[in-house]
Amino acid sequence: MTDPKLTLESAYREFRGLMFRALAKLASQGFAAQPADAADLVHDFFVEAWDGIKARFDPQRAALGTYVYAAFVRFARRRIVRTSRQRAMLLDPAELIRLSDESSTAAAPEEEIDMRRLAAAVAVLPAAERAVLYRWVTASRASERQVARELGTSRYELRQRLIEAFGHLGMAVGMLKDVPELDRKVALAVWRDKFTLAEAALRIGVPPQRVRNAYARNQRRVEACLALVHRSPNRKGESP
Amino acid sequence: MNKPDNHVEELVRRILADPADERLLAEIEQQAPELARYLDRADEDRQVGWHDLPDDQLARIYAAVARGLGYVPEEQGAASSDDPLFIASVNDRRSVGCAFADVLMPALRLGIVPLLKSCRQRAGTAPEALQQALRDEPDVQAGGDEAAALVEFGLTPAHLVLASDAVAMHLERAIDANYFPPGRELAFRRTADEVQWLECDGTDNRLTRRDLRDEICAVALTDPGIGEALLDWTVDASPHVHAMFDGFASRLSHETVVLSALPSASRNLYERWKPSGSLPMPMTMSIASGASR
């Protein structure tokens, strides 16, 4: 019988195979984690849930492996469902670069909005969200995992913070009254109302590619605003 | 000694090229530690091809990795706990709560917030004695904070099942009685997210909002205000999950929610409440006359 006093490191070695077995079962049930996420799920389970597992485990009721398996299945399934939805909301920076802009004659995004007001909205974001937002927006071809590591967090947590950051900024998107109507609608749909890009396309009534292009323009507006914040002499020297 | 990453990358390339190759599974099992390390370190750019793998192929690959990492079911006891973790029976209230927390809530953009808002607008709160009793119910205990929030209006995750099943059974009876022609799509017509009626192409027959609400109230034992809130919320949530209404898939088309029959019904809530397989379809049709795009 497994020693319930296993350290985190030894438990990771002992139960990692068990967790991939759980991921296999979940995938066969329609809850498939992509391999990149699979590694993160195993890692995050040990980081986030292991202490609670050890505290609650009762050897009279089940073997530790059985308990760990059940706990991991519930942990992973929740995360898989949430991640699949969030993935549809956010685009990897590399993907955004590959998108083609539908209108080369459109005014540059920075010219369409009051950048100072948007900069003010960014400046009052919680520090963790601002840091994540700045790093993610300015990453050229860096992967989410690389950005997450630089910030000392998991990819999942990175996405969570990005969603929160965009949500907060979305509250300020009412200031985007002079941007093209489609861009404003997409910003509200995705950042305020938390629709995926495909759902936004359906609600607004335009093809998904136009929504993706509008989202890319909005992303550049945020990036320009962050650059303005970065250059601002009023910042107290805190890193982005 | 660790194999170089290029060796593992070659294995990955072969997996993506022909995931059904049985010989690859043996190689995956042999190189499981290296493959797991590679997946842990590799950028997502390199893993784009995995998205095209069918779920069953991915499952076999993970199973091979598990064996390669030393998973032994007899020793680690996982196999004996399989079924309850993967079958959330509508007749088992604890598993209803688990499915609610683990699958339904993460799949929905706003969770139960719209339902709670609608309940506040249409009905009063439940008596405190009832709320206290419901808090002890196994589906509420297992369902987390969102399940606990339902209790304010005398609801639990089980009520969501009862409400959606009430609608589904009513539709089945209507189809069986030829009130709606079999095999035709059905549509919930809505105004401002409120269900007005359900109709079917090829017939003038309808189920009104009151018909559907009364069915929910009779099955779920709720008052009319709560019944209306449940009707609107289950319809609104249905395009985002596989089969909110047992035996029917839903998709959104403008403000209309279109239902089509599934090959089979399922009593497993993990299956019914998992996210719908495809994103909402572009608006290409409406089965009700006069609908605008």
Interface residues (C-beta under 8 A of the other chain):
Chain A: T2 F15 R16 G17 L18 M19 F20 R21 A22 L23 A24 K25 A27 S28 Q29 G30 F31 A32 Q34 P35 A36 A38 A39 H43 A62 A63 G65 T66 Y69 A70 V73 R74 R77 R78 R79 V81 R82 S84 R85 A88 D92 A94 R141 S143 E144 R145 Q146 D193 K194 F195 T196 A198 E199 A201 L202 G205 P207 P208
Chain B: A32 A36 L39 D40 A42 D43 E44 D45 Q47 W50 H51 D55 D56 L58 A59 R60 I61 Y62 A63 V65 A66 R67 G68 L69 G70 Y71 P73 E75 Q76 G77 A78 S80 S81 D82 L85 F86 C98 A101 D102 V103 P106 A107 R109 L110 H242 L252 H254 Y270 E271 K274 P275 G277 L279 P280 M281 P282 M283 R293
